[in-house]
Amino acid sequence: MKTPWWKPYIRRVEKWELDDVAIGANRRRHREAYGISLRTFAKAIGLSAPYISDLELGRRRWSEELIHRFEVALAKCIEEKR
């Protein structure tokens, strides 16, 4: 039996995953750019400072909900600094 013409173009697609290290580094850079300390930010987001540090260093997994909470808390801290 002849191989279908499209067979060579099929590849196995892996599940998309978040790059925890890259997201954490990016979030930390944003937080530090606005001069927001880890402890101040921890209080605003409602998580412990060690947990946030682990997130920023890529030692813990990011979720979409956690990214959203981070963004909301960062916006809140920036607004309070003004």
Backbone as XML, in Angstrom:
<?xml version="1.0"?>
<chain id="A" units="angstrom">
  <residue number="1" name="MET">
    <atom name="N" x="0.843" y="-1.180" z="0.000"/>
    <atom name="CA" x="0.000" y="0.000" z="0.000"/>
    <atom name="C" x="0.889" y="1.245" z="0.000"/>
  </residue>
  <residue number="2" name="LYS">
    <atom name="N" x="0.527" y="2.203" z="-0.787"/>
    <atom name="CA" x="1.307" y="3.434" z="-0.923"/>
    <atom name="C" x="1.051" y="4.369" z="0.264"/>
  </residue>
  <residue number="3" name="THR">
    <atom name="N" x="2.105" y="5.015" z="0.743"/>
    <atom name="CA" x="1.999" y="5.969" z="1.852"/>
    <atom name="C" x="1.274" y="7.219" z="1.372"/>
  </residue>
  <residue number="4" name="PRO">
    <atom name="N" x="0.296" y="7.702" z="2.142"/>
    <atom name="CA" x="-0.405" y="8.933" z="1.747"/>
    <atom name="C" x="0.565" y="10.106" z="1.618"/>
  </residue>
  <residue number="5" name="TRP">
    <atom name="N" x="0.257" y="11.036" z="0.727"/>
    <atom name="CA" x="1.143" y="12.171" z="0.476"/>
    <atom name="C" x="1.332" y="13.035" z="1.710"/>
  </residue>
  <residue number="6" name="TRP">
    <atom name="N" x="0.339" y="13.076" z="2.610"/>
    <atom name="CA" x="0.391" y="13.954" z="3.766"/>
    <atom name="C" x="1.130" y="13.345" z="4.951"/>
  </residue>
  <residue number="7" name="LYS">
    <atom name="N" x="1.429" y="12.060" z="4.916"/>
    <atom name="CA" x="2.035" y="11.369" z="6.057"/>
    <atom name="C" x="3.360" y="12.007" z="6.512"/>
  </residue>
  <residue number="8" name="PRO">
    <atom name="N" x="4.256" y="12.404" z="5.605"/>
    <atom name="CA" x="5.521" y="13.008" z="6.070"/>
    <atom name="C" x="5.343" y="14.336" z="6.797"/>
  </residue>
  <residue number="9" name="TYR">
    <atom name="N" x="4.198" y="14.976" z="6.620"/>
    <atom name="CA" x="3.977" y="16.281" z="7.232"/>
    <atom name="C" x="3.369" y="16.197" z="8.625"/>
  </residue>
  <residue number="10" name="ILE">
    <atom name="N" x="2.981" y="15.021" z="9.023"/>
    <atom name="CA" x="2.398" y="14.850" z="10.351"/>
    <atom name="C" x="3.528" y="14.680" z="11.366"/>
  </residue>
  <residue number="11" name="ARG">
    <atom name="N" x="3.421" y="15.381" z="12.425"/>
    <atom name="CA" x="4.381" y="15.225" z="13.521"/>
    <atom name="C" x="3.607" y="15.225" z="14.828"/>
  </residue>
  <residue number="12" name="ARG">
    <atom name="N" x="4.195" y="14.649" z="15.801"/>
    <atom name="CA" x="3.553" y="14.594" z="17.100"/>
    <atom name="C" x="3.671" y="15.949" z="17.770"/>
  </residue>
  <residue number="13" name="VAL">
    <atom name="N" x="2.566" y="16.489" z="18.180"/>
    <atom name="CA" x="2.556" y="17.796" z="18.835"/>
    <atom name="C" x="2.471" y="17.563" z="20.336"/>
  </residue>
  <residue number="14" name="GLU">
    <atom name="N" x="3.422" y="18.114" z="21.044"/>
    <atom name="CA" x="3.443" y="18.004" z="22.499"/>
    <atom name="C" x="2.493" y="19.028" z="23.096"/>
  </residue>
  <residue number="15" name="LYS">
    <atom name="N" x="2.074" y="18.795" z="24.306"/>
    <atom name="CA" x="1.211" y="19.730" z="25.019"/>
    <atom name="C" x="1.990" y="21.024" z="25.270"/>
  </residue>
  <residue number="16" name="TRP">
    <atom name="N" x="1.347" y="22.140" z="25.021"/>
    <atom name="CA" x="1.981" y="23.429" z="25.279"/>
    <atom name="C" x="2.122" y="23.616" z="26.777"/>
  </residue>
  <residue number="17" name="GLU">
    <atom name="N" x="3.272" y="24.031" z="27.200"/>
    <atom name="CA" x="3.524" y="24.272" z="28.609"/>
    <atom name="C" x="4.110" y="25.657" z="28.789"/>
  </residue>
  <residue number="18" name="LEU">
    <atom name="N" x="3.842" y="26.231" z="29.941"/>
    <atom name="CA" x="4.410" y="27.538" z="30.267"/>
    <atom name="C" x="5.872" y="27.362" z="30.656"/>
  </residue>
  <residue number="19" name="ASP">
    <atom name="N" x="6.711" y="28.284" z="30.230"/>
    <atom name="CA" x="8.121" y="28.268" z="30.609"/>
    <atom name="C" x="8.240" y="29.007" z="31.936"/>
  </residue>
  <residue number="20" name="ASP">
    <atom name="N" x="8.277" y="28.250" z="33.021"/>
    <atom name="CA" x="8.236" y="28.838" z="34.363"/>
    <atom name="C" x="9.421" y="29.756" z="34.646"/>
  </residue>
  <residue number="21" name="VAL">
    <atom name="N" x="10.598" y="29.398" z="34.160"/>
    <atom name="CA" x="11.792" y="30.219" z="34.413"/>
    <atom name="C" x="11.689" y="31.553" z="33.684"/>
  </residue>
  <residue number="22" name="ALA">
    <atom name="N" x="11.270" y="31.521" z="32.424"/>
    <atom name="CA" x="11.170" y="32.752" z="31.632"/>
    <atom name="C" x="10.073" y="33.671" z="32.177"/>
  </residue>
  <residue number="23" name="ILE">
    <atom name="N" x="8.941" y="33.089" z="32.534"/>
    <atom name="CA" x="7.851" y="33.904" z="33.086"/>
    <atom name="C" x="8.299" y="34.548" z="34.394"/>
  </residue>
  <residue number="24" name="GLY">
    <atom name="N" x="8.933" y="33.762" z="35.259"/>
    <atom name="CA" x="9.391" y="34.274" z="36.549"/>
    <atom name="C" x="10.404" y="35.395" z="36.406"/>
  </residue>
  <residue number="25" name="ALA">
    <atom name="N" x="11.357" y="35.214" z="35.490"/>
    <atom name="CA" x="12.375" y="36.245" z="35.274"/>
    <atom name="C" x="11.739" y="37.532" z="34.756"/>
  </residue>
  <residue number="26" name="ASN">
    <atom name="N" x="10.776" y="37.368" z="33.861"/>
    <atom name="CA" x="10.083" y="38.532" z="33.313"/>
    <atom name="C" x="9.276" y="39.256" z="34.375"/>
  </residue>
  <residue number="27" name="ARG">
    <atom name="N" x="8.552" y="38.535" z="35.186"/>
    <atom name="CA" x="7.746" y="39.133" z="36.254"/>
    <atom name="C" x="8.633" y="39.823" z="37.287"/>
  </residue>
  <residue number="28" name="ARG">
    <atom name="N" x="9.747" y="39.200" z="37.631"/>
    <atom name="CA" x="10.666" y="39.809" z="38.607"/>
    <atom name="C" x="11.241" y="41.112" z="38.053"/>
  </residue>
  <residue number="29" name="ARG">
    <atom name="N" x="11.619" y="41.088" z="36.781"/>
    <atom name="CA" x="12.182" y="42.284" z="36.152"/>
    <atom name="C" x="11.169" y="43.430" z="36.190"/>
  </residue>
  <residue number="30" name="HIS">
    <atom name="N" x="9.900" y="43.132" z="35.925"/>
    <atom name="CA" x="8.864" y="44.167" z="35.977"/>
    <atom name="C" x="8.678" y="44.692" z="37.400"/>
  </residue>
  <residue number="31" name="ARG">
    <atom name="N" x="8.637" y="43.787" z="38.358"/>
    <atom name="CA" x="8.437" y="44.203" z="39.755"/>
    <atom name="C" x="9.585" y="45.096" z="40.213"/>
  </residue>
  <residue number="32" name="GLU">
    <atom name="N" x="10.806" y="44.689" z="39.909"/>
    <atom name="CA" x="11.979" y="45.466" z="40.336"/>
    <atom name="C" x="12.107" y="46.780" z="39.574"/>
  </residue>
  <residue number="33" name="ALA">
    <atom name="N" x="11.647" y="46.826" z="38.333"/>
    <atom name="CA" x="11.710" y="48.058" z="37.541"/>
    <atom name="C" x="10.899" y="49.176" z="38.183"/>
  </residue>
  <residue number="34" name="TYR">
    <atom name="N" x="9.834" y="48.805" z="38.868"/>
    <atom name="CA" x="9.000" y="49.797" z="39.545"/>
    <atom name="C" x="9.403" y="49.985" z="41.004"/>
  </residue>
  <residue number="35" name="GLY">
    <atom name="N" x="10.465" y="49.320" z="41.430"/>
    <atom name="CA" x="10.967" y="49.505" z="42.784"/>
    <atom name="C" x="10.077" y="48.906" z="43.861"/>
  </residue>
  <residue number="36" name="ILE">
    <atom name="N" x="9.366" y="47.842" z="43.538"/>
    <atom name="CA" x="8.473" y="47.209" z="44.505"/>
    <atom name="C" x="9.215" y="46.061" z="45.176"/>
  </residue>
  <residue number="37" name="SER">
    <atom name="N" x="9.306" y="46.116" z="46.494"/>
    <atom name="CA" x="10.029" y="45.067" z="47.217"/>
    <atom name="C" x="9.232" y="43.772" z="47.223"/>
  </residue>
  <residue number="38" name="LEU">
    <atom name="N" x="9.929" y="42.695" z="47.468"/>
    <atom name="CA" x="9.300" y="41.379" z="47.499"/>
    <atom name="C" x="8.253" y="41.299" z="48.604"/>
  </residue>
  <residue number="39" name="ARG">
    <atom name="N" x="8.585" y="41.819" z="49.779"/>
    <atom name="CA" x="7.656" y="41.766" z="50.920"/>
    <atom name="C" x="6.405" y="42.623" z="50.675"/>
  </residue>
  <residue number="40" name="THR">
    <atom name="N" x="6.590" y="43.793" z="50.112"/>
    <atom name="CA" x="5.449" y="44.658" z="49.789"/>
    <atom name="C" x="4.547" y="43.978" z="48.770"/>
  </residue>
  <residue number="41" name="PHE">
    <atom name="N" x="5.165" y="43.380" z="47.764"/>
    <atom name="CA" x="4.393" y="42.706" z="46.734"/>
    <atom name="C" x="3.678" y="41.479" z="47.290"/>
  </residue>
  <residue number="42" name="ALA">
    <atom name="N" x="4.338" y="40.757" z="48.189"/>
    <atom name="CA" x="3.728" y="39.574" z="48.812"/>
    <atom name="C" x="2.455" y="39.957" z="49.571"/>
  </residue>
  <residue number="43" name="LYS">
    <atom name="N" x="2.522" y="41.085" z="50.245"/>
    <atom name="CA" x="1.349" y="41.560" z="50.989"/>
    <atom name="C" x="0.215" y="41.924" z="50.024"/>
  </residue>
  <residue number="44" name="ALA">
    <atom name="N" x="0.551" y="42.536" z="48.891"/>
    <atom name="CA" x="-0.455" y="42.954" z="47.922"/>
    <atom name="C" x="-1.121" y="41.767" z="47.223"/>
  </residue>
  <residue number="45" name="ILE">
    <atom name="N" x="-0.359" y="40.729" z="46.948"/>
    <atom name="CA" x="-0.906" y="39.585" z="46.212"/>
    <atom name="C" x="-1.515" y="38.536" z="47.142"/>
  </residue>
  <residue number="46" name="GLY">
    <atom name="N" x="-1.155" y="38.599" z="48.418"/>
    <atom name="CA" x="-1.717" y="37.664" z="49.381"/>
    <atom name="C" x="-1.022" y="36.320" z="49.420"/>
  </residue>
  <residue number="47" name="LEU">
    <atom name="N" x="0.255" y="36.293" z="49.037"/>
    <atom name="CA" x="1.072" y="35.074" z="49.091"/>
    <atom name="C" x="2.313" y="35.358" z="49.913"/>
  </residue>
  <residue number="48" name="SER">
    <atom name="N" x="3.007" y="34.316" z="50.314"/>
    <atom name="CA" x="4.226" y="34.518" z="51.107"/>
    <atom name="C" x="5.380" y="34.950" z="50.198"/>
  </residue>
  <residue number="49" name="ALA">
    <atom name="N" x="6.314" y="35.689" z="50.771"/>
    <atom name="CA" x="7.480" y="36.160" z="50.018"/>
    <atom name="C" x="8.325" y="34.986" z="49.491"/>
  </residue>
  <residue number="50" name="PRO">
    <atom name="N" x="8.563" y="33.929" z="50.302"/>
    <atom name="CA" x="9.331" y="32.793" z="49.760"/>
    <atom name="C" x="8.640" y="32.118" z="48.564"/>
  </residue>
  <residue number="51" name="TYR">
    <atom name="N" x="7.310" y="32.060" z="48.595"/>
    <atom name="CA" x="6.576" y="31.447" z="47.481"/>
    <atom name="C" x="6.751" y="32.280" z="46.213"/>
  </residue>
  <residue number="52" name="ILE">
    <atom name="N" x="6.655" y="33.591" z="46.345"/>
    <atom name="CA" x="6.836" y="34.474" z="45.187"/>
    <atom name="C" x="8.261" y="34.375" z="44.664"/>
  </residue>
  <residue number="53" name="SER">
    <atom name="N" x="9.219" y="34.316" z="45.573"/>
    <atom name="CA" x="10.612" y="34.160" z="45.163"/>
    <atom name="C" x="10.807" y="32.866" z="44.376"/>
  </residue>
  <residue number="54" name="ASP">
    <atom name="N" x="10.211" y="31.779" z="44.853"/>
    <atom name="CA" x="10.298" y="30.503" z="44.135"/>
    <atom name="C" x="9.665" y="30.602" z="42.753"/>
  </residue>
  <residue number="55" name="LEU">
    <atom name="N" x="8.544" y="31.296" z="42.650"/>
    <atom name="CA" x="7.902" y="31.501" z="41.346"/>
    <atom name="C" x="8.825" y="32.268" z="40.406"/>
  </residue>
  <residue number="56" name="GLU">
    <atom name="N" x="9.394" y="33.350" z="40.914"/>
    <atom name="CA" x="10.248" y="34.192" z="40.075"/>
    <atom name="C" x="11.532" y="33.479" z="39.656"/>
  </residue>
  <residue number="57" name="LEU">
    <atom name="N" x="11.981" y="32.530" z="40.445"/>
    <atom name="CA" x="13.198" y="31.781" z="40.110"/>
    <atom name="C" x="12.897" y="30.511" z="39.318"/>
  </residue>
  <residue number="58" name="GLY">
    <atom name="N" x="11.622" y="30.255" z="39.053"/>
    <atom name="CA" x="11.250" y="29.092" z="38.253"/>
    <atom name="C" x="11.221" y="27.788" z="39.013"/>
  </residue>
  <residue number="59" name="ARG">
    <atom name="N" x="11.193" y="27.856" z="40.324"/>
    <atom name="CA" x="11.153" y="26.636" z="41.146"/>
    <atom name="C" x="9.739" y="26.131" z="41.385"/>
  </residue>
  <residue number="60" name="ARG">
    <atom name="N" x="8.758" y="26.948" z="41.046"/>
    <atom name="CA" x="7.353" y="26.544" z="41.168"/>
    <atom name="C" x="6.653" y="26.803" z="39.848"/>
  </residue>
  <residue number="61" name="ARG">
    <atom name="N" x="5.552" y="26.106" z="39.640"/>
    <atom name="CA" x="4.811" y="26.185" z="38.390"/>
    <atom name="C" x="3.873" y="27.395" z="38.365"/>
  </residue>
  <residue number="62" name="TRP">
    <atom name="N" x="3.848" y="28.076" z="37.243"/>
    <atom name="CA" x="2.924" y="29.174" z="37.020"/>
    <atom name="C" x="1.632" y="28.614" z="36.446"/>
  </residue>
  <residue number="63" name="SER">
    <atom name="N" x="0.534" y="29.229" z="36.790"/>
    <atom name="CA" x="-0.748" y="28.907" z="36.165"/>
    <atom name="C" x="-1.287" y="30.201" z="35.567"/>
  </residue>
  <residue number="64" name="GLU">
    <atom name="N" x="-2.265" y="30.081" z="34.706"/>
    <atom name="CA" x="-2.849" y="31.278" z="34.108"/>
    <atom name="C" x="-3.478" y="32.164" z="35.175"/>
  </residue>
  <residue number="65" name="GLU">
    <atom name="N" x="-4.112" y="31.531" z="36.159"/>
    <atom name="CA" x="-4.741" y="32.288" z="37.237"/>
    <atom name="C" x="-3.699" y="33.027" z="38.077"/>
  </residue>
  <residue number="66" name="LEU">
    <atom name="N" x="-2.565" y="32.388" z="38.308"/>
    <atom name="CA" x="-1.489" y="33.002" z="39.091"/>
    <atom name="C" x="-0.859" y="34.173" z="38.334"/>
  </residue>
  <residue number="67" name="ILE">
    <atom name="N" x="-0.702" y="34.024" z="37.036"/>
    <atom name="CA" x="-0.174" y="35.121" z="36.213"/>
    <atom name="C" x="-1.127" y="36.315" z="36.283"/>
  </residue>
  <residue number="68" name="HIS">
    <atom name="N" x="-2.419" y="36.036" z="36.207"/>
    <atom name="CA" x="-3.419" y="37.110" z="36.292"/>
    <atom name="C" x="-3.358" y="37.805" z="37.655"/>
  </residue>
  <residue number="69" name="ARG">
    <atom name="N" x="-3.286" y="37.030" z="38.732"/>
    <atom name="CA" x="-3.184" y="37.614" z="40.079"/>
    <atom name="C" x="-1.931" y="38.474" z="40.196"/>
  </residue>
  <residue number="70" name="PHE">
    <atom name="N" x="-0.828" y="38.003" z="39.615"/>
    <atom name="CA" x="0.430" y="38.741" z="39.655"/>
    <atom name="C" x="0.263" y="40.089" z="38.958"/>
  </residue>
  <residue number="71" name="GLU">
    <atom name="N" x="-0.366" y="40.083" z="37.792"/>
    <atom name="CA" x="-0.550" y="41.325" z="37.032"/>
    <atom name="C" x="-1.439" y="42.313" z="37.771"/>
  </residue>
  <residue number="72" name="VAL">
    <atom name="N" x="-2.518" y="41.820" z="38.359"/>
    <atom name="CA" x="-3.436" y="42.691" z="39.100"/>
    <atom name="C" x="-2.728" y="43.300" z="40.311"/>
  </residue>
  <residue number="73" name="ALA">
    <atom name="N" x="-1.986" y="42.479" z="41.050"/>
    <atom name="CA" x="-1.267" y="42.965" z="42.231"/>
    <atom name="C" x="-0.174" y="43.962" z="41.840"/>
  </residue>
  <residue number="74" name="LEU">
    <atom name="N" x="0.499" y="43.699" z="40.726"/>
    <atom name="CA" x="1.547" y="44.615" z="40.267"/>
    <atom name="C" x="0.941" y="45.967" z="39.895"/>
  </residue>
  <residue number="75" name="ALA">
    <atom name="N" x="-0.181" y="45.944" z="39.184"/>
    <atom name="CA" x="-0.857" y="47.198" z="38.822"/>
    <atom name="C" x="-1.294" y="47.954" z="40.073"/>
  </residue>
  <residue number="76" name="LYS">
    <atom name="N" x="-1.779" y="47.225" z="41.073"/>
    <atom name="CA" x="-2.205" y="47.844" z="42.331"/>
    <atom name="C" x="-1.023" y="48.506" z="43.042"/>
  </residue>
  <residue number="77" name="CYS">
    <atom name="N" x="0.106" y="47.828" z="43.100"/>
    <atom name="CA" x="1.303" y="48.387" z="43.750"/>
    <atom name="C" x="1.827" y="49.611" z="43.012"/>
  </residue>
  <residue number="78" name="ILE">
    <atom name="N" x="1.804" y="49.567" z="41.686"/>
    <atom name="CA" x="2.270" y="50.699" z="40.888"/>
    <atom name="C" x="1.376" y="51.905" z="41.135"/>
  </residue>
  <residue number="79" name="GLU">
    <atom name="N" x="0.067" y="51.661" z="41.187"/>
    <atom name="CA" x="-0.901" y="52.735" z="41.433"/>
    <atom name="C" x="-0.676" y="53.363" z="42.799"/>
  </residue>
  <residue number="80" name="GLU">
    <atom name="N" x="-0.386" y="52.547" z="43.812"/>
    <atom name="CA" x="-0.163" y="53.061" z="45.178"/>
    <atom name="C" x="1.123" y="53.876" z="45.277"/>
  </residue>
  <residue number="81" name="LYS">
    <atom name="N" x="2.113" y="53.570" z="44.430"/>
    <atom name="CA" x="3.380" y="54.307" z="44.464"/>
    <atom name="C" x="3.221" y="55.712" z="43.883"/>
  </residue>
  <residue number="82" name="ARG">
    <atom name="N" x="2.234" y="55.901" z="43.052"/>
    <atom name="CA" x="2.057" y="57.209" z="42.389"/>
    <atom name="C" x="1.473" y="58.219" z="43.285"/>
  </residue>
</chain>
